[in-house]
Amino acid sequence: MNKKQLRYWTVAGTFAAAALALIGRYAVLASERETVQSRVAFETERGPIVDRTGRLLAMDSALYNVAVWRPETKAAEFAADLPRLAAVLELSEAELQEKYEKGASDFFYVKKRVAPQVARTIQDAKATGAFAGIVVEKVAGRIYPEKRLASHLVGFVGDGNRGLAGVEHKYEADLSPSPAAAPADGSRRVRGNTVVLAIDTAIQYALEEIARKAMASTGAESLMLLAGDARSGELLAYVALPDFDPNEYYASPAESWTDFPATYAYEPGSVFKVFSMAAVLDLGGMSTNTTFTCDGAYHRTTANGEEIRIKCLGAHGAVNLERILELSCNSGAGYAADTVQSLDFYERLAAFGFGSRTGIALAGESPGLLRRPEAWSLRSKPTIAMGQEVLVTAVQMFAAATAIANGGVLLKPIAVRKVLSADGSLVYENTPQTVRRVVSAENARAILGAMERASGLGGTGHRAKVQDLRMAVKTGTAQMADRATRRYSETDFIASTLAILPAEDPALVLYLAIVKPKGESYYGGRIAAPVIREAAEAVLALSDLPRGESPAVPHSGTIALPRLAAATIGEAMPDLRGTPKRLLLPLLERTDLSVRIEGEGYVVRQRPAPGSPITSGMEITLELE
């Protein structure tokens, strides 16, 4: 090959290589474009959270952020629009004016996550020439139809619709949809999974109302009330006060977001005697007939001559297991604890779950505190038996009570029953889970019997007693530690009551703790026990639990509900009254109609009227309450 031919083929090869590179690059870009287009072709929707009956507690909806773009405004016009804008957004005029005058940025938000009807009001005003420079941007939003109901359990989301607390945070992976997944139903919307809670909103609502009254009457700082199925470990109500509205969580103090039942650890007081006496009984330190003498205080002289004295509520004389729990006798509990080895006592209390997390589906759960015997002082064992020198959570107390209710077998508490895919199929289910056997069935029954004595007229828990119902009850009053003095406070207490019912065949566990009551009394038997009675009455009224001689109708425990279809509009306007909001949302995707949904809840009014002919471009308004 001569030089001229070589030059020719070299140039031709170069052009060919360049052409191939361009073709390859085009193919890559085309592929990327196709991938991007496939990703953006779908809208994502965070999965809903519902209660055990399917009632919506959290759902996705279009929300809007409202901002100001200062370059498009004039000071005089902004000032003229200010009163109206502040009224629409329910904000302070002075606060808005200050942001406008002193803000460092030309673009700033004035309110985030406003409802569609608020955004529409602003947009309608802008169409008339008002609100110059006011920007309304659509964002993925979360609506909590029941507002404060079970707010600590449900939790809330922040910017980007990401879970920040409660089940919203713990189940982020399930609730958050995968943008890469194509919808199975052929729509343009990718939906996350549905999380089904164990709570019953009817029971939750009733117990929250009872708790609010108790909080107000006692002047307490906080309150925790749990109700759960003693046979499955499922929590039917999860009440924590103070609470907040997750729709506007930022409007409440950050302290109110605290999930007290799972994260707040405290000394339980005499309620703990249920578990300390169960431990001693099962370890063989005493029998149901063993007696101890209470002269008004627990006394012990150590080998080195140190005197240990712990005051009791009274001089109770000879006390056995029943009398210890009936009278909440500190002396008897202390002497009973002395009959067993420290390590054995510790291990049995740890078997009840104290000192470790229960595994409930909530972030930040506290393990409480149960120190190993090596860290105990000479007075630790009797003190722990009385409910001091040990820190527990309300969730731990509920879980430990299931062991007494279930013949000595500890159950894992269940806050979330199951997770369903967008098409309703089961992803996974949290079935009742046995953790371990803690005490024998015989000894569990003995503890229930002693607790039932405490609900009698002579017991500290008699104010918790429901007529015609056998109840196992234990009250408690715990002095709180003063961090400043490192001693027990003379003014701060926790009043509590635990109830298991019916005592002969346990089906329900109730636990209440009132933190720092400031009323006439701080004793658990006086202020917590009556609340437990009211809570028990409420649950009995809302469930199929038998009560005394009243007949109980057998029920499978499962109710089959018809699966409601999403609303549709054909050639004539249907009657949509009574339709829940979640079934209306697909109507917003119609491009041939202008559909306006105003309010929350269920349709109460509609325009046009049912039966009206539908024409392209027609405006349809649905008012919800």
C-alpha positions in Angstrom: 0.0 0.0 0.0 1.5 3.4 -1.1 1.5 6.5 1.1 -1.5 8.0 -0.7 -3.7 4.9 0.0 -2.5 4.8 3.6 -3.5 8.4 4.1 -6.9 7.7 2.6 -7.7 4.7 4.8 -6.4 6.5 7.9 -8.7 9.5 7.3 -11.6 7.1 6.5 -11.0 5.1 9.6 -10.9 8.3 11.7 -14.3 9.4 10.4 -15.7 5.9 10.9 -14.5 5.8 14.5 -16.0 9.3 15.1 -19.3 8.2 13.5 -19.4 5.1 15.6 -18.7 7.1 18.8 -21.5 9.6 17.9 -23.9 6.8 17.2 -22.9 5.1 20.5 -23.3 8.3 22.5 -26.7 8.9 20.8 -27.8 5.5 21.8 -26.7 6.1 25.5 -28.5 9.5 25.6 -31.6 7.9 24.0 -31.5 5.2 26.6 -31.1 7.6 29.4 -33.9 9.8 28.1 -36.1 6.8 27.9 -35.2 5.8 31.4 -35.8 9.3 32.7 -39.1 9.5 30.9 -40.2 6.2 32.3 -39.3 7.5 35.8 -41.1 10.8 35.6 -44.1 9.3 33.8 -45.4 8.1 37.2 -46.6 10.0 40.2 -45.8 8.7 43.6 -48.1 8.4 46.6 -47.1 7.5 50.1 -49.0 4.6 51.5 -51.8 5.2 54.0 -51.9 4.3 57.7 -55.2 2.8 58.9 -56.5 1.4 62.2 -57.5 -2.3 62.6 -60.9 -1.6 61.1 -59.5 0.2 58.0 -60.2 3.7 59.3 -57.8 6.2 57.7 -55.3 7.9 60.1 -52.8 9.1 57.5 -53.1 9.6 53.7 -51.4 11.5 50.9 -52.9 14.5 49.3 -51.7 17.5 47.3 -50.6 20.3 49.6 -49.1 23.7 48.7 -46.3 25.9 49.9 -46.8 29.6 49.8 -43.8 31.9 49.3 -42.9 35.5 48.3 -40.7 36.4 45.3 -39.8 39.9 46.3 -38.6 41.3 42.9 -42.2 40.9 41.6 -43.7 42.9 44.4 -44.0 46.5 45.3 -43.9 47.6 49.0 -47.2 49.6 48.8 -49.1 46.8 47.0 -47.7 44.1 49.4 -48.8 46.2 52.3 -52.3 46.6 50.8 -52.6 42.9 50.2 -51.1 42.0 53.6 -54.4 41.9 55.8 -56.1 39.6 53.3 -53.1 37.3 52.8 -52.6 37.1 56.6 -56.3 36.1 57.0 -56.2 33.5 54.3 -53.0 31.9 55.8 -54.1 32.5 59.4 -50.8 34.3 60.2 -49.9 37.4 62.0 -49.8 40.6 59.8 -46.8 41.9 61.8 -44.9 38.6 61.3 -45.4 38.7 57.5 -44.5 42.4 57.3 -41.3 41.8 59.2 -40.3 38.9 56.9 -40.9 41.1 53.9 -38.9 44.0 55.2 -36.0 42.3 57.0 -35.6 39.0 55.1 -32.1 38.4 53.7 -33.4 36.5 50.6 -35.5 37.7 47.7 -37.4 34.3 47.9 -38.9 33.2 51.2 -41.6 30.9 52.4 -44.5 32.3 54.5 -46.3 29.0 55.1 -45.8 25.4 54.1 -48.2 22.6 53.5 -51.4 24.5 53.2 -54.7 22.9 52.1 -55.8 22.9 48.5 -58.7 25.3 49.3 -56.3 27.8 50.8 -54.0 27.6 47.7 -57.1 28.0 45.5 -58.2 31.1 47.3 -54.7 32.7 46.7 -54.7 31.6 43.0 -58.2 33.0 42.4 -57.1 36.3 43.9 -53.9 36.3 41.8 -56.1 35.9 38.7 -57.8 39.2 39.6 -54.5 41.0 39.9 -54.0 40.7 43.6 -51.1 39.0 45.5 -48.4 40.1 43.1 -45.2 38.2 43.8 -47.0 35.5 45.9 -45.9 32.0 44.7 -48.0 28.9 45.2 -46.2 25.6 44.6 -47.7 22.1 44.8 -45.9 19.6 47.0 -46.6 16.0 48.0 -48.4 16.3 51.3 -49.7 14.2 54.2 -53.1 14.6 55.7 -54.1 13.2 59.1 -57.9 13.1 59.0 -58.3 12.2 62.7 -55.9 15.0 63.7 -54.6 14.4 67.3 -55.9 10.9 67.5 -53.1 8.5 68.3 -50.6 11.1 67.2 -47.6 9.6 68.9 -48.2 6.2 67.4 -49.0 7.5 63.9 -46.2 10.1 63.9 -45.7 12.7 61.2 -43.7 13.5 58.1 -41.4 16.5 57.3 -40.3 18.1 54.1 -40.0 15.7 51.2 -42.8 13.6 52.8 -40.3 11.6 54.7 -41.3 10.1 58.1 -39.9 11.8 61.1 -41.7 10.2 64.0 -43.9 7.2 65.0 -45.0 4.6 62.5 -44.4 7.2 59.8 -40.7 7.0 60.6 -40.3 3.4 61.7 -42.1 2.1 58.5 -40.6 4.5 56.1 -39.4 1.7 53.8 -43.0 0.3 53.5 -44.9 3.6 53.3 -42.6 5.3 50.8 -43.3 4.2 47.2 -40.5 3.1 44.9 -40.3 5.5 41.9 -38.8 2.7 39.8 -41.8 0.5 40.2 -44.4 0.6 37.5 -48.0 0.6 38.8 -49.7 -2.8 38.4 -53.1 -1.2 37.7 -51.9 0.7 34.6 -52.4 4.1 36.2 -49.7 6.8 36.4 -49.5 6.6 40.2 -47.0 4.5 42.2 -48.4 3.8 45.7 -46.6 2.8 48.8 -47.8 0.0 51.1 -50.6 0.3 53.6 -49.7 0.0 57.3 -52.5 -1.4 59.4 -52.2 -0.5 63.1 -53.5 -2.7 66.0 -55.4 0.1 67.6 -59.2 0.6 67.3 -60.0 4.2 66.7 -63.3 4.0 68.7 -61.4 2.7 71.8 -58.6 5.1 71.2 -60.9 8.1 71.0 -62.8 7.1 74.1 -59.7 6.6 76.2 -58.1 9.8 74.9 -61.2 11.7 76.1 -61.0 10.0 79.5 -57.3 10.8 79.7 -57.8 14.5 78.9 -60.3 14.8 81.7 -57.8 13.1 84.1 -55.0 15.3 82.9 -57.1 18.4 83.6 -58.4 17.3 87.0 -55.0 16.3 88.3 -52.9 19.1 86.8 -50.4 16.5 85.7 -47.4 17.2 83.5 -48.0 14.2 81.3 -50.1 11.0 81.2 -49.8 7.5 79.6 -52.7 5.1 79.1 -52.4 1.8 77.3 -55.1 -0.8 76.6 -54.3 -4.1 74.9 -55.5 -7.6 74.2 -54.1 -9.8 76.9 -54.3 -12.9 74.6 -52.4 -11.5 71.6 -50.3 -8.5 72.9 -52.1 -6.2 70.4 -52.4 -2.6 71.6 -56.0 -1.4 71.2 -55.3 2.1 72.4 -52.0 4.0 72.8 -52.6 7.3 74.6 -50.0 9.9 75.5 -50.5 13.4 76.7 -49.6 16.1 75.9 -50.2 15.4 72.3 -50.2 17.3 69.0 -51.8 17.6 65.6 -49.5 15.9 63.0 -51.1 18.1 60.3 -49.3 21.0 62.1 -46.8 19.4 64.3 -44.5 22.4 64.2 -47.2 24.5 65.9 -46.9 22.4 69.1 -43.9 22.4 71.5 -41.3 19.9 70.6 -41.8 18.3 74.0 -45.3 17.3 73.0 -43.9 15.1 70.2 -42.3 12.8 72.8 -43.5 9.2 72.6 -43.8 8.8 76.4 -45.1 5.2 76.5 -42.1 3.8 74.6 -39.3 6.3 75.4 -39.9 7.7 78.9 -38.3 5.6 81.6 -39.3 6.1 85.3 -39.5 4.3 88.6 -42.8 2.5 88.7 -43.5 2.4 92.4 -45.7 -0.3 94.0 -47.3 -1.5 90.8 -43.9 -3.3 90.3 -44.7 -5.6 93.3 -46.9 -7.6 90.9 -43.7 -8.7 89.1 -41.3 -8.8 92.0 -43.6 -11.0 94.1 -44.2 -13.2 91.0 -40.5 -13.6 90.8 -40.0 -14.5 94.4 -43.0 -16.9 94.3 -41.8 -18.7 91.3 -38.2 -18.9 92.6 -39.5 -20.7 95.7 -38.7 -18.0 98.2 -42.2 -18.1 99.5 -45.5 -19.9 98.9 -49.0 -18.4 98.9 -49.2 -19.2 102.7 -45.8 -17.8 103.7 -46.3 -14.8 106.1 -44.1 -11.9 107.1 -44.6 -9.4 109.9 -45.1 -5.7 109.1 -44.7 -3.3 112.1 -44.8 -0.2 109.9 -41.4 -0.5 108.3 -38.9 -2.9 106.7 -35.9 -3.5 109.0 -32.6 -5.3 108.4 -29.2 -5.2 110.1 -26.4 -6.1 107.7 -23.3 -8.2 108.7 -21.3 -5.0 109.2 -23.9 -3.6 111.5 -25.6 -1.2 109.1 -29.3 -0.5 109.8 -31.6 -0.5 106.8 -35.1 0.9 107.4 -37.7 1.4 104.7 -41.1 3.0 105.7 -44.3 1.2 105.0 -47.8 2.7 104.5 -48.9 1.3 107.8 -48.4 -1.5 110.4 -50.1 -4.4 108.6 -49.2 -7.2 111.0 -48.9 -10.7 109.5 -49.0 -10.5 105.7 -48.9 -13.2 103.0 -48.9 -12.8 99.2 -52.5 -11.6 99.0 -52.1 -9.1 101.8 -48.8 -7.7 100.3 -50.6 -6.9 97.1 -53.9 -6.0 98.6 -52.4 -3.5 101.0 -49.3 -2.7 99.0 -47.1 -3.6 101.9 -43.5 -2.4 101.5 -42.3 -4.5 104.5 -43.8 -7.7 103.2 -42.3 -7.1 99.7 -38.9 -6.4 101.1 -38.9 -9.4 103.4 -40.1 -11.6 100.6 -37.2 -10.4 98.3 -34.7 -11.3 101.1 -35.7 -15.0 100.7 -34.1 -15.3 97.2 -30.6 -14.8 95.8 -29.9 -11.5 94.2 -28.8 -13.0 90.9 -31.9 -15.2 90.6 -34.1 -12.2 91.5 -32.5 -10.1 88.8 -32.7 -12.8 86.1 -36.4 -13.4 86.8 -37.2 -9.7 86.6 -35.1 -9.5 83.4 -37.2 -12.4 82.0 -40.3 -10.2 82.4 -38.6 -7.8 79.9 -37.3 -5.2 82.3 -34.0 -3.7 81.3 -34.4 -4.5 77.6 -36.5 -3.2 74.7 -39.8 -4.9 73.9 -39.3 -4.7 70.2 -42.5 -2.7 69.6 -42.5 -1.1 66.2 -41.6 2.4 67.3 -38.3 4.3 67.0 -36.3 5.3 70.0 -37.7 2.8 72.4 -36.0 2.9 75.8 -34.7 -0.3 77.5 -35.4 1.2 80.9 -32.8 0.3 83.6 -32.4 -2.9 85.6 -28.8 -2.9 87.0 -27.0 -6.2 87.5 -26.6 -7.3 91.1 -22.9 -6.4 91.1 -24.0 -2.7 91.0 -26.6 -3.1 93.8 -26.2 -1.7 97.3 -27.2 -3.6 100.5 -30.7 -2.0 100.2 -31.2 -2.5 96.5 -33.0 -5.8 96.5 -35.8 -4.8 98.9 -36.0 -1.4 97.3 -36.3 -2.9 93.8 -39.0 -5.2 95.1 -41.0 -2.1 96.1 -40.6 -0.5 92.6 -37.6 1.8 93.2 -34.1 1.6 91.8 -35.5 0.2 88.6 -36.6 2.2 85.5 -39.4 1.0 83.3 -41.5 2.2 80.3 -45.3 2.0 80.0 -44.9 -0.4 77.1 -42.7 -2.7 79.2 -45.3 -2.6 82.0 -48.0 -3.6 79.5 -45.9 -6.4 78.1 -44.9 -7.7 81.5 -48.6 -7.8 82.4 -49.3 -10.2 79.5 -47.1 -12.8 81.2 -49.4 -12.7 84.3 -52.5 -12.7 82.2 -51.3 -15.5 80.0 -50.5 -18.2 82.5 -46.9 -17.0 82.9 -46.0 -16.6 79.1 -44.7 -13.2 78.0 -46.0 -11.8 74.7 -44.4 -9.2 72.4 -46.5 -6.1 72.3 -47.9 -5.4 68.8 -48.5 -1.8 67.5 -48.7 -2.7 63.8 -50.8 -5.7 62.8 -49.8 -6.0 59.1 -48.6 -4.3 56.0 -50.5 -4.6 52.7 -49.4 -3.8 49.2 -51.1 -1.2 47.1 -53.4 -3.8 45.6 -54.4 -5.1 49.0 -52.3 -8.3 49.1 -50.5 -9.2 52.3 -46.8 -8.2 52.5 -46.3 -9.4 56.0 -48.2 -9.8 59.3 -47.2 -9.4 62.9 -48.9 -12.4 64.4 -49.0 -12.9 68.2 -45.5 -13.8 69.3 -44.5 -15.7 72.5 -41.3 -14.3 73.9 -40.7 -16.8 76.8 -42.2 -18.4 79.8 -41.5 -16.3 82.9 -43.4 -18.0 85.7 -45.5 -21.1 86.0 -49.2 -21.0 85.1 -50.0 -21.9 88.8 -48.0 -19.0 90.1 -49.4 -16.6 87.5 -52.9 -17.5 88.7 -51.8 -16.9 92.3 -50.7 -13.4 91.4 -54.0 -12.7 89.6 -55.8 -13.9 92.7 -53.8 -11.6 95.0 -54.4 -8.7 92.6 -58.1 -9.4 92.7 -58.0 -9.0 96.4 -56.5 -5.5 95.8 -59.7 -4.6 93.9 -61.9 -5.4 96.9 -63.2 -2.9 99.4 -60.2 -3.3 101.6 -57.6 -3.0 98.8 -55.7 0.0 97.5 -57.3 -0.6 94.0 -61.0 -0.7 95.0 -61.7 2.5 93.1 -60.8 0.8 89.9 -63.4 -1.9 90.4 -66.1 -2.2 87.7 -69.4 -3.6 89.0 -70.2 -7.2 88.0 -66.7 -7.8 86.7 -63.9 -9.6 88.4 -60.7 -7.5 88.1 -57.1 -8.0 89.0 -55.7 -4.6 90.1 -52.5 -3.1 91.5 -51.9 0.6 92.2 -48.7 2.5 92.7 -47.3 5.8 93.9 -43.7 6.5 93.1 -41.6 9.4 94.4 -39.6 10.9 91.5 -35.9 11.7 91.7 -34.9 15.4 91.9 -31.9 15.8 89.6 -30.9 19.0 91.3 -30.6 17.5 94.8 -30.0 13.9 93.7 -32.6 12.9 96.3 -36.3 11.9 96.1 -38.6 14.9 95.5 -41.1 15.8 98.1 -43.5 17.2 95.5 -43.1 15.2 92.3 -44.8 11.7 92.1 -46.1 9.2 89.5 -49.5 7.7 90.3 -50.3 4.5 88.4 -52.7 1.6 88.2 -52.5 -1.7 86.4 -55.6 -3.8 85.7 -56.1 -7.2 84.1 -59.7 -8.3 83.4 -61.7 -10.4 83.7 -59.6 -11.9 86.4 -60.9 -15.4 85.9 -60.1 -15.4 82.1 -57.9 -12.4 81.2 -58.7 -10.7 77.9 -57.7 -7.0 78.5 -54.7 -5.2 80.1 -55.0 -1.6 81.1 -52.1 0.5 82.4 -52.1 4.1 83.4 -49.3 6.4 84.7 -50.0 10.0 85.7 -46.8 12.0 85.9 -46.4 14.9 88.4 -50.0 15.3 89.5 -50.6 18.6 91.3 -54.1 18.2 92.6 -55.4 17.3 96.1 -53.8 13.8 95.9 -51.0 12.1 94.2 -51.8 8.5 95.3 -52.4 6.0 92.6 -55.3 4.4 94.4 -57.0 7.8 94.6 -56.4 9.4 91.3 -55.3 6.7 88.9 -57.6 3.8 89.9 -60.9 5.8 89.1 -59.5 6.5 85.6 -58.8 2.9 85.1 -62.4 2.0 86.0 -63.7 4.6 83.5 -61.4 3.2 80.9 -62.5 -0.4 81.5 -66.2 0.7 81.3 -65.4 2.4 77.9 -63.6 -0.7 76.5 -66.4 -3.0 77.7 -69.0 -0.9 75.9 -67.0 -0.9 72.7 -66.0 -4.6 72.6 -67.5 -8.0 73.0 -65.9 -8.7 76.4 -68.3 -10.5 78.8 -69.4 -8.6 81.9 -70.7 -10.4 84.9 -73.9 -12.4 84.1 -74.5 -10.5 80.9 -74.6 -12.9 77.9 -71.8 -12.7 75.4 -72.4 -13.4 71.8 -69.6 -15.5 70.2 -67.8 -13.7 67.5 -64.9 -14.7 65.2 -63.2 -11.4 65.8 -63.1 -10.6 62.1 -65.6 -8.3 60.3 -65.9 -8.5 56.5 -66.3 -5.0 55.1 -67.3 -4.4 51.5 -64.4 -3.0 49.5 -65.4 0.5 48.4 -64.5 1.5 44.8 -63.0 4.9 43.9 -65.5 7.5 42.7 -66.1 7.8 39.0 -68.1 10.3 36.9 -69.7 9.2 33.7 -72.3 11.0 31.4 -74.4 12.0 34.4 -73.4 13.4 37.8 -73.5 10.6 40.4 -74.7 11.1 44.0 -71.3 11.3 45.8 -72.7 12.4 49.2 -71.2 10.2 52.0 -68.1 9.4 49.9 -64.8 9.6 51.9 -62.1 11.9 50.5 -59.7 9.1 49.8 -62.1 7.7 47.2 -62.5 11.1 45.5 -58.8 11.7 44.8 -58.7 9.9 41.4 -61.2 12.5 40.1 -58.5 15.1 40.4 -56.7 13.3 37.5 -59.5 14.0 35.1 -58.2 16.5 32.4 -61.6 17.0 30.8 -63.3 18.2 34.1 -62.4 20.8 36.7 -62.9 19.0 40.0 -62.6 21.0 43.3 -62.6 19.2 46.6 -63.1 21.5 49.6 -62.8 20.4 53.2 -62.0 17.1 54.9 -64.0 14.0 55.7 -67.0 13.0 53.6 -69.0 14.7 50.9 -72.0 16.6 52.3 -72.8 18.9 49.3 -72.1 18.7 45.6 -72.4 20.9 42.5 -73.9 20.0 40.1 -76.8 18.0 41.6 -77.0 14.2 41.1 -78.3 13.3 37.7 -77.1 16.5 36.0 -75.6 15.9 32.5 -71.8 16.1 32.3 -70.1 18.2 29.7 -66.4 18.6 28.8 -64.8 21.4 30.8 -67.5 21.4 33.5 -66.6 22.6 37.0 -67.5 20.1 39.7 -67.4 21.2 43.4 -67.5 18.7 46.3 -67.8 20.0 49.8 -66.6 17.7 52.6 -67.2 17.7 56.4 
